[in-house]
Amino acid sequence: MGHGRKKKRTHAVPSQEEIEKIPKTLVVKSGNVGRSVGTLVSDVRHVMEPNTASKLKERKTNKIKDYIAVSSQLGLTHLMLFSQTEAGTNLRIGRIPRGPTLYFRVNKYSLAKDCLKLQRTPHVSDAEYKTSPLIILNNFAGEEKGKELKLMTAMLQNMFPAINPSTMHLSDARRVVLFNYNEATGMVDFRHFTIVVKPVGVTKGVKRVIMAKNLPSLAGFDDISEYVLREAFASESDVEDGPENSVTLPQDYVGRGNTKNEQRAIRLLELGPRMELRLMKIEGGLCEGDILYHNYVHKTKSQLEKEARMRQIKLTRQARRRQEQEQNVERKKKVKSKKVNTAKNEKTSDDDRDDEYDDDSMSEAESDIGPSENLDAEPKAKVALPKPTRPRASADDFGADEYNESDDDDEGADNAEMDGDEEDYAEEERKPAKRSKTSKSPAPKKAKPAKGRPATSRPAKSSKPGNKRK
């Protein structure tokens, strides 16, 4: 049974402090931009990988405050904001969260797909975007170039992670971002390249054999010498890859045969995009604040002092207003808490009253029951008592001995009178009830006209023959 391959290389996991030190740039667009500018934003995100949100979907209504709100959670350090106006395409590069902000005008730009179309064999590989690119700042140094150039240099340099040549791996250097300052035009050129390593001192055909993974087809040749000698003449690129332009690899590099201590020539292939930028102005905050530099507007010292004084007054008013708002919030909180406490106290007092009332009623009930009686005890069984018998009256009690016939005669006369009254009352009930003169019969209801036919009043017909209608 075979054993698995042992892992010889160690992959050190970066610590949390090292991760926090890596700058992260958010590339977004603001407002309504065209399709080409939207593609340019996607290309710039591709350049800033892996330390950016390459699949971010922003909305047209998103503001700068929205990005600042999520910057602390995502660990963002820089913001690149593209916008388009009638004057042209603009680029703002700012430091999150307090600035400064550089305003650039994009005079010209080319998309990545346009740059690849110019190459005969374009080089495309997703593995190159797993590491951050190296940054090259050309022609930015010099004391006579002004403070704005120093600030721009520091801003561009801090957008990419710093490298330590003594500890970095050579295989991590796969791409290069170039910023070149043109003194004659005042423009900053932006370029994006990939690093390619090639052998030195061999012909083009031999390079193909060395660098290719598969051997070339020799079906059209009788001998391999024909394939080698056919391209024996050196081209312009072969002349550039001479011994004076070659380096010795200190470590193993990506590619076939690029091992340590081998002589190799370094070539750059453009990936795109391209941009030609002009610095317009610099603001002290993030898209706001003092104007530290302006390319077209130049103010005197007195104007700058006046603007600083007005700005200080504005900040003082804002601080006073913020303090008043905080005091109002605290006052409202106290009033609300006081109302809540008052309501709680009233509720507790009502509950106490109810409890007292219940206690009083219970005490009264206990007093009625008596102290000797126990409510929890089982009820005693009832004893059936004999019902009292009512004594019957005898004939002697009613004077039966004094009974005579005269009393019977009186009783019969009374009964005859009662029978006559009952017959009179029955005859009155049989008679129909008389109608009262004041009562009136209810008026007959008028018939409603049928739907669709108007209700019209017809003249009454006369009984006289002479009144007939002619």
KOLDO-722271 format. One record per residue (C-alpha): residue in three letters; z, y, x; residue number from 1. Coordinates in pm, 1 decimal. Each point is the difference from the previous one (the first is absolute). Layout:
 resn       c3       c2       c1 resi
  ALA        Z        Y        X  NUM
...
//
This chain:
 resn       c3       c2       c1 resi
  MET      0.0      0.0      0.0    1
  GLY   -106.1    335.0    148.4    2
  HIS    235.8    288.7     53.3    3
  GLY    -63.0    351.1   -127.9    4
  ARG   -107.1    277.3    229.0    5
  LYS    292.2    173.3    164.7    6
  LYS     14.6    375.3    -29.7    7
  LYS      4.7    139.5    351.1    8
  ARG    -28.8    373.0    -77.6    9
  THR    292.3    190.7   -143.6   10
  HIS    -61.5    260.0   -270.5   11
  ALA    271.1    264.3     17.3   12
  VAL     80.1    148.0   -339.3   13
  PRO     37.4    379.3     22.2   14
  SER    338.4    140.0    -90.6   15
  GLN     66.0    236.0   -288.2   16
  GLU     33.0    296.2    236.9   17
  GLU   -340.7    -69.5    153.1   18
  ILE   -159.2    -27.7   -343.5   19
  GLU    148.9    333.9   -106.8   20
  LYS   -140.2    170.7    309.3   21
  ILE   -357.5   -101.6    -84.0   22
  PRO   -178.0    292.2   -169.9   23
  LYS   -164.5    -70.6   -335.7   24
  THR   -274.0    219.3   -140.5   25
  LEU    -95.6     30.4   -365.7   26
  VAL   -369.1     80.0    -55.3   27
  VAL    -77.9    130.7   -350.2   28
  LYS   -239.9    229.2   -183.7   29
  SER     89.0    289.3   -226.5   30
  GLY   -188.4    122.6   -305.6   31
  ASN   -358.1    -79.5    -88.6   32
  VAL   -196.7   -119.2    302.7   33
  GLY   -342.0   -157.4     21.5   34
  ARG    -82.2   -361.3     65.8   35
  SER    -78.9     61.8    366.2   36
  VAL    334.1    173.4     62.6   37
  GLY    176.2   -288.8   -176.1   38
  THR   -174.5   -243.1    235.6   39
  LEU    102.2    218.6    295.2   40
  VAL    363.9    -27.2   -110.2   41
  SER    -30.4   -381.0     -8.5   42
  ASP   -151.6     -0.9    350.7   43
  VAL    280.7    216.1    139.1   44
  ARG    256.6   -232.8   -156.4   45
  HIS   -175.0   -285.9    175.1   46
  VAL     33.8    187.3    328.8   47
  MET    375.9     54.8    -45.7   48
  GLU     72.8   -366.5    -73.6   49
  PRO    237.6   -182.7     10.2   50
  ASN    247.9    290.1    -32.9   51
  THR   -137.9    139.6   -325.3   52
  ALA    -50.8    -88.5   -365.0   53
  SER   -360.1   -119.3      8.1   54
  LYS     -7.0   -110.6   -367.7   55
  LEU    170.1    303.8   -149.3   56
  LYS   -137.5    119.3   -335.5   57
  GLU     92.3    361.5    -58.9   58
  ARG    -60.8    205.3   -313.0   59
  LYS   -163.4    337.3    -38.0   60
  THR    320.9    139.8   -144.0   61
  ASN    217.4   -101.6    296.8   62
  LYS    164.3    291.3    179.6   63
  ILE    137.2     34.0    350.5   64
  LYS    352.6    -23.5   -143.0   65
  ASP    -79.5   -350.1   -125.1   66
  TYR    -92.6   -117.4    349.6   67
  ILE    307.2    165.5    150.2   68
  ALA    222.0   -176.5   -256.1   69
  VAL   -115.7   -347.0    113.9   70
  SER    -31.6     83.3    370.3   71
  SER    361.5    -88.3     82.6   72
  GLN    -24.1   -338.7   -172.8   73
  LEU   -326.3    -90.6    174.0   74
  GLY     95.3    151.5    335.7   75
  LEU   -294.7    241.5      7.4   76
  THR    -14.6    259.0    277.8   77
  HIS   -340.9    169.5    -39.5   78
  LEU   -234.7     96.0   -280.6   79
  MET   -379.7     33.0     17.0   80
  LEU   -131.9    170.9   -312.3   81
  PHE   -372.6     34.0    -71.4   82
  SER   -129.4    247.5   -257.1   83
  GLN   -331.2    153.4    -95.1   84
  THR    -80.6    354.5   -114.6   85
  GLU   -311.0    210.7    -39.4   86
  ALA     31.7    109.4    363.6   87
  GLY      4.5   -359.1    131.2   88
  THR    223.5   -294.5     84.6   89
  ASN    352.4     68.1    126.2   90
  LEU    257.1   -212.3    184.1   91
  ARG    373.0     68.8     16.1   92
  ILE    219.3   -182.8    250.3   93
  GLY    372.3     52.8    -56.6   94
  ARG    328.8   -130.0    125.8   95
  ILE    222.6   -144.6   -272.5   96
  PRO    224.0    142.1   -136.1   97
  ARG     32.6    350.9    150.4   98
  GLY   -330.3     60.4    174.8   99
  PRO   -178.2    158.5    179.8  100
  THR   -345.2    -35.4   -157.1  101
  LEU   -340.3     29.3    168.9  102
  TYR   -293.6    115.5   -213.5  103
  PHE   -344.5   -121.2    113.3  104
  ARG   -347.2     62.8   -135.3  105
  VAL   -220.8   -312.0     19.7  106
  ASN   -335.5    142.8    109.2  107
  LYS   -177.2   -335.5     38.0  108
  TYR     88.2   -362.9    -55.3  109
  SER   -166.3   -340.9     11.4  110
  LEU    125.0   -308.4   -178.0  111
  ALA     76.4   -328.2    174.1  112
  LYS   -292.4   -178.9   -161.5  113
  ASP   -240.2    264.7    133.7  114
  CYS    134.2    -43.1    352.8  115
  LEU    -42.2   -378.5    -14.2  116
  LYS   -357.7     30.4   -122.1  117
  LEU    -95.3    180.2    321.5  118
  GLN     98.8   -301.9    210.4  119
  ARG   -231.1   -289.5     65.9  120
  THR    282.5   -255.4     -8.3  121
  PRO    295.9    159.8   -179.5  122
  HIS    340.8   -126.5     98.5  123
  VAL    226.4    -65.9   -300.8  124
  SER    328.4   -191.5     14.3  125
  ASP    312.3     21.7   -216.5  126
  ALA    220.5   -130.5    281.5  127
  GLU    -32.4    333.2    180.5  128
  TYR    181.2    183.2   -279.7  129
  LYS    320.3   -202.2     32.4  130
  THR    122.9    226.3    279.6  131
  SER     20.1    376.8     28.4  132
  PRO   -276.5    184.5    187.7  133
  LEU     46.4    186.2    325.3  134
  ILE    -40.1    377.9     -9.1  135
  ILE   -194.6    205.3    254.5  136
  LEU     30.8    381.3      1.6  137
  ASN   -272.6    157.6    209.6  138
  ASN    -11.1    365.5    113.7  139
  PHE    317.5    105.1   -183.5  140
  ALA    206.8     96.9    304.3  141
  GLY     17.5    353.9    133.5  142
  GLU    239.0    293.7    -22.9  143
  GLU   -272.1    250.1    -86.4  144
  LYS   -108.2   -184.9   -314.9  145
  GLY    285.9    129.1   -213.2  146
  LYS    307.2   -136.2   -173.0  147
  GLU   -196.9   -123.0   -298.6  148
  LEU   -177.1   -253.9    223.0  149
  LYS    333.0   -129.7    131.3  150
  LEU    128.0    -42.5   -352.2  151
  MET   -318.0   -179.8   -102.1  152
  THR     27.2   -228.2    304.4  153
  ALA    358.5    -96.5    -84.1  154
  MET    -89.0    -61.1   -365.7  155
  LEU   -295.6   -227.0     76.2  156
  GLN    187.8   -187.3    269.4  157
  ASN    299.3    -75.4   -223.1  158
  MET   -220.9   -149.6   -271.4  159
  PHE    -45.4   -316.8    209.2  160
  PRO    271.7   -224.7    149.1  161
  ALA     93.5     54.7    361.9  162
  ILE    -81.8   -267.1    255.3  163
  ASN    178.3   -120.7    308.8  164
  PRO   -255.6   -127.5    257.6  165
  SER    259.3   -211.6    178.4  166
  THR    101.3   -199.6   -309.1  167
  MET   -303.4      3.2   -230.3  168
  HIS   -235.5   -295.1    -40.7  169
  LEU   -356.6     58.8    108.2  170
  SER   -133.9   -187.4   -301.6  171
  ASP    156.2    264.5   -231.5  172
  ALA   -240.1    265.7    130.2  173
  ARG   -299.1    -68.8   -225.1  174
  ARG   -101.1    345.8   -130.6  175
  VAL    -10.5    361.2    113.0  176
  VAL     15.4    329.9   -192.9  177
  LEU   -147.6    295.0    188.6  178
  PHE     70.2    370.8    -63.0  179
  ASN   -219.2    223.3    210.7  180
  TYR     41.9    379.7      0.7  181
  ASN   -318.3    198.5     58.0  182
  GLU     83.2    337.6    155.3  183
  ALA   -344.2    150.5    -64.5  184
  THR      2.6    -57.9   -374.8  185
  GLY    375.8    -35.0    -63.8  186
  MET    -60.3   -331.0   -177.2  187
  VAL    197.7   -322.9     19.9  188
  ASP   -210.4   -317.7      1.1  189
  PHE    147.1   -313.9   -153.1  190
  ARG   -133.3   -343.1    106.8  191
  HIS    108.5   -360.1    -53.7  192
  PHE    -95.9   -280.4    244.4  193
  THR     73.3   -364.4     67.2  194
  ILE     58.3   -135.4    352.0  195
  VAL   -240.2   -265.9    130.9  196
  VAL     42.0   -182.0    330.7  197
  LYS   -309.8   -135.6    182.2  198
  PRO    -61.4   -185.2    328.4  199
  VAL   -116.8    191.4    308.5  200
  GLY   -272.0    -82.8    256.6  201
  VAL   -213.6   -233.8   -209.5  202
  THR   -325.7     45.1   -189.2  203
  LYS    -30.5     41.6   -372.7  204
  GLY   -104.3   -361.3    -52.8  205
  VAL    295.5   -132.2    195.8  206
  LYS    232.5    227.4   -199.7  207
  ARG   -125.5   -162.0   -315.2  208
  VAL     70.3   -344.8    140.8  209
  ILE    349.0     99.3    115.7  210
  MET    113.8    195.7   -305.6  211
  ALA   -167.4   -202.4   -274.8  212
  LYS    195.7   -277.6   -165.8  213
  ASN   -316.8   -209.5    -37.0  214
  LEU   -272.4    -45.2    261.0  215
  PRO   -327.5    187.9    -67.8  216
  SER   -312.3   -185.9   -105.6  217
  LEU   -223.6    -97.7    296.6  218
  ALA   -278.9   -158.3   -206.5  219
  GLY   -258.5    256.8    115.1  220
  PHE     71.5    -45.4    370.4  221
  ASP   -103.2   -278.4    242.7  222
  ASP    294.7     67.3    230.4  223
  ILE    327.3    192.8    -25.4  224
  SER   -110.5    212.6    295.2  225
  GLU   -265.0    156.5   -221.8  226
  TYR    268.7    108.0   -243.7  227
  VAL    213.4    150.0    279.6  228
  LEU   -283.5    164.8    198.4  229
  ARG   -165.5    142.6   -311.4  230
  GLU    274.6    261.3    -32.3  231
  ALA     77.2     39.2    366.2  232
  PHE    -66.6    373.4     -6.1  233
  ALA    308.8    208.1    -58.4  234
  SER     14.2    222.2   -305.5  235
  GLU    178.3    334.7    -37.2  236
  SER    307.4   -169.1   -137.6  237
  ASP      2.3   -245.8    290.4  238
  VAL     -5.9    291.4    244.0  239
  GLU    298.2    158.4   -177.5  240
  ASP    186.3   -329.9     29.2  241
  GLY     -9.1      8.7    376.8  242
  PRO    290.6    -71.8    232.6  243
  GLU    112.8    363.5     -3.1  244
  ASN     36.9    -11.0   -379.7  245
  SER    177.9   -334.1    -20.8  246
  VAL    369.5    -82.5    -25.4  247
  THR    216.1   -299.0     81.5  248
  LEU    170.9   -143.2   -303.4  249
  PRO    378.3     -4.3     54.8  250
  GLN     45.4   -233.9   -298.7  251
  ASP   -204.7   -235.5   -211.7  252
  TYR   -214.5    188.1   -248.7  253
  VAL   -176.7    -90.7   -320.6  254
  GLY   -335.1   -172.1     51.3  255
  ARG   -152.3   -288.0    185.5  256
  GLY     66.7     -4.6    373.7  257
  ASN    213.5    319.2     -3.1  258
  THR    283.3   -144.5    200.7  259
  LYS    244.2    160.1    236.9  260
  ASN   -131.7    143.8    334.9  261
  GLU   -362.3     -7.5   -119.7  262
  GLN   -240.0    290.1     57.6  263
  ARG   -114.1    144.4   -330.1  264
  ALA   -178.8    311.3   -120.3  265
  ILE    148.8    199.1   -288.4  266
  ARG   -238.4    113.2   -272.9  267
  LEU     59.8    198.9   -319.4  268
  LEU   -186.4    -70.1   -323.0  269
  GLU     26.8    255.8   -277.9  270
  LEU    140.7   -114.6   -332.1  271
  GLY      8.8    332.0   -184.2  272
  PRO     59.5    227.1   -173.1  273
  ARG    -86.2    324.7    178.2  274
  MET    138.7    344.0    -79.4  275
  GLU    -45.6    349.1    138.7  276
  LEU    311.0    208.3    -73.9  277
  ARG     81.8    370.0     34.3  278
  LEU    359.5    122.5     -3.3  279
  MET     42.8    266.7   -270.0  280
  LYS    372.9     72.4    -12.2  281
  ILE    347.9   -141.2     61.0  282
  GLU    291.4     26.2   -244.6  283
  GLY    365.9    -45.8     86.7  284
  GLY     84.4   -229.2   -296.2  285
  LEU   -172.9   -287.3   -171.9  286
  CYS   -295.8    178.5   -164.7  287
  GLU    216.4    313.9    -31.4  288
  GLY    211.6    238.8    203.4  289
  ASP    -75.3    248.0    276.4  290
  ILE   -354.4     30.8    129.3  291
  LEU     43.3    -65.3    369.8  292
  TYR   -369.1     28.4     83.1  293
  HIS   -318.1    105.1   -180.8  294
  ASN   -349.2    -22.4    142.3  295
  TYR   -140.4    299.8   -189.0  296
  VAL    292.4    214.4   -118.7  297
  HIS    199.5    178.7    269.7  298
  LYS    306.3    209.0    -96.5  299
  THR    195.3    264.3    187.6  300
  LYS    361.4    -33.5    104.0  301
  SER    125.5    229.7   -278.5  302
  GLN   -185.6   -205.1   -263.0  303
  LEU    150.5   -319.5    130.1  304
  GLU    350.6    153.5     -7.0  305
  LYS    -51.9    120.4   -357.9  306
  GLU   -116.8   -344.2   -109.5  307
  ALA    300.2   -160.7    168.2  308
  ARG    235.7    244.1   -174.5  309
  MET   -158.3    -64.3   -341.8  310
  ARG     18.0   -372.6     61.6  311
  GLN    369.7     26.6     84.1  312
  ILE     65.5    193.2   -321.8  313
  LYS   -182.9   -267.4   -196.7  314
  LEU    204.9   -276.3    161.2  315
  THR    322.2    189.1    -72.9  316
  ARG    -92.6     34.5   -366.4  317
  GLN    -84.4   -366.7    -21.3  318
  ALA    334.4    -95.8    156.0  319
  ARG    189.8    229.9   -240.3  320
  ARG   -186.3   -139.6   -297.9  321
  ARG     67.2   -355.4    115.4  322
  GLN    370.3     79.7     31.4  323
  GLU      7.8    146.4   -352.2  324
  GLN   -170.1   -309.0   -136.6  325
  GLU    255.1   -225.1    167.6  326
  GLN    285.9    206.2   -144.9  327
  ASN   -152.8    -17.6   -347.9  328
  VAL    -34.9   -375.7     30.6  329
  GLU    364.7    -34.2    104.8  330
  ARG    116.0    222.9   -285.4  331
  LYS   -196.4   -202.3   -255.6  332
  LYS    142.3   -321.9    139.7  333
  LYS    355.9    133.8    -36.0  334
  VAL    -61.1    111.3   -359.8  335
  LYS   -150.5   -336.3    -85.3  336
  SER    288.4   -192.2    158.6  337
  LYS    249.6    222.1   -185.2  338
  LYS   -169.0    -75.6   -333.5  339
  VAL      2.4   -370.6     75.3  340
  ASN    370.8      6.8     89.1  341
  THR     81.4    196.2   -317.7  342
  ALA   -186.8   -251.0   -212.9  343
  LYS    182.2   -286.8    171.6  344
  ASN    338.9    164.0    -58.6  345
  GLU    -76.1     55.8   -369.5  346
  LYS   -107.1   -359.3    -35.8  347
  THR    315.5   -128.9    167.2  348
  SER    219.2    224.0   -222.1  349
  ASP   -172.8   -136.2   -312.3  350
  ASP     53.9   -353.4    123.3  351
  ASP    370.6     75.2     59.7  352
  ARG     35.1    135.5   -352.5  353
  ASP   -162.5   -310.8   -142.7  354
  ASP    233.0   -217.0    204.3  355
  GLU    304.7    193.6   -121.5  356
  TYR   -117.1    -33.3   -360.6  357
  ASP    -48.0   -373.2     43.9  358
  ASP    346.8    -31.1    154.7  359
  ASP    159.6    191.7   -287.6  360
  SER   -172.4   -212.6   -262.9  361
  MET    105.2   -315.0    178.1  362
  SER    359.5    116.7     19.9  363
  GLU      1.1     82.5   -373.3  364
  ALA   -139.6   -341.3    -83.3  365
  GLU    263.7   -165.9    214.3  366
  SER    274.6    198.3   -172.2  367
  ASP   -128.1   -112.2   -342.1  368
  ILE     -7.1   -358.7    106.0  369
  GLY    348.6      7.9    138.0  370
  PRO    141.7    -90.5    335.5  371
  SER    100.9   -350.7   -100.7  372
  GLU   -350.5    -98.3   -106.7  373
  ASN   -241.4   -124.1    256.8  374
  LEU   -371.1     72.9    -47.7  375
  ASP   -109.1   -271.8    235.1  376
  ALA    203.2   -268.0   -176.3  377
  GLU   -173.1   -239.9   -232.6  378
  PRO     28.5     88.3   -374.0  379
  LYS    258.3   -199.8   -193.4  380
  ALA   -111.5   -241.4   -271.8  381
  LYS     32.4    137.3   -354.0  382
  VAL    243.9   -174.9   -239.6  383
  ALA   -131.7    -48.9   -355.4  384
  LEU    254.2    150.0   -244.0  385
  PRO      8.2   -111.0   -364.8  386
  LYS   -159.5    243.9   -245.3  387
  PRO    240.4    162.4   -247.3  388
  THR    -46.2   -125.1   -359.0  389
  ARG    -24.5    258.8   -276.3  390
  PRO    227.4    -79.6   -296.0  391
  ARG   -180.4    -57.6   -325.9  392
  ALA     93.4    203.0   -309.2  393
  SER    127.3   -191.0   -298.5  394
  ALA    -57.5     74.3   -367.0  395
  ASP    354.9    116.2    -42.1  396
  ASP    -55.3    276.2    259.8  397
  PHE   -270.9    163.3   -214.7  398
  GLY    193.8    -10.7   -328.6  399
  ALA   -166.9   -299.9   -154.1  400
  ASP    275.5    -29.2   -251.4  401
  GLU    -87.1    342.8   -147.5  402
  TYR   -365.9    -78.7    -52.5  403
  ASN   -121.6     60.4   -363.4  404
  GLU   -320.7     12.2   -205.7  405
  SER    -23.5    378.5    -16.8  406
  ASP    -77.3      8.9    365.2  407
  ASP   -289.8   -238.3    -52.8  408
  ASP   -147.8    225.6   -266.2  409
  ASP     14.6    304.9    224.5  410
  GLU   -163.1   -187.9    282.5  411
  GLY   -288.4   -115.2   -223.9  412
  ALA    -72.4    358.1   -116.9  413
  ASP    -15.6    121.7    357.1  414
  ASN   -245.8   -273.4     90.6  415
  ALA   -229.5     90.1   -293.8  416
  GLU    -14.1    363.7    105.7  417
  MET    -96.8    -98.7    356.8  418
  ASP   -282.8   -223.1   -129.8  419
  GLY   -146.4    289.2   -203.9  420
  ASP     -4.2    232.2    298.5  421
  GLU   -186.4   -257.6    208.7  422
  GLU   -276.0    -35.9   -266.3  423
  ASP    -54.3    380.0    -14.1  424
  TYR    -32.4     18.0    378.2  425
  ALA   -262.7   -279.7      0.2  426
  GLU   -214.9    178.1   -262.4  427
  GLU     -2.9    321.2    207.7  428
  GLU   -122.6   -188.6    302.9  429
  ARG   -292.5   -149.8   -193.1  430
  LYS   -138.5    343.5   -102.1  431
  PRO   -262.7    151.9    239.7  432
  ALA    107.1    296.8    213.7  433
  LYS   -104.7    339.9   -129.3  434
  ARG   -230.1    209.8    221.8  435
  SER    154.5    322.7    115.0  436
  LYS   -183.9    321.3    -88.6  437
  THR     41.9    153.0    344.1  438
  SER   -152.0   -291.3    193.1  439
  LYS   -365.4     34.1     85.2  440
  SER   -244.0   -269.7     89.8  441
  PRO   -128.3      8.8    360.1  442
  ALA   -340.8    161.6     52.7  443
  PRO   -284.6   -249.5     49.4  444
  LYS   -133.4    -25.8    355.4  445
  LYS   -344.5    136.3     63.2  446
  ALA   -254.2   -246.9    126.2  447
  LYS   -120.9     61.4    355.2  448
  PRO   -374.8     57.4     43.1  449
  ALA   -200.0   -272.6    165.6  450
  LYS    -85.4     35.6    370.2  451
  GLY   -329.1    174.4     69.8  452
  ARG    -18.5    173.7   -341.8  453
  PRO    139.8    350.1    -51.0  454
  ALA    247.8     43.7   -281.4  455
  THR   -172.0    232.9   -256.9  456
  SER    133.0    114.0   -334.3  457
  ARG   -245.2    -56.0   -287.2  458
  PRO      4.1    225.3   -305.0  459
  ALA    157.4   -149.6   -313.3  460
  LYS   -248.0   -104.4   -269.5  461
  SER     21.0    204.3   -318.6  462
  SER     16.2   -171.4   -334.8  463
  LYS   -212.7    268.8   -169.5  464
  PRO   -376.2    -75.7    -17.2  465
  GLY    -99.6    361.8     61.0  466
  ASN    153.4     10.4    349.3  467
  LYS   -242.1   -249.4    152.0  468
  ARG   -145.1     99.8    339.4  469
  LYS   -367.9     91.9    -14.2  470
//
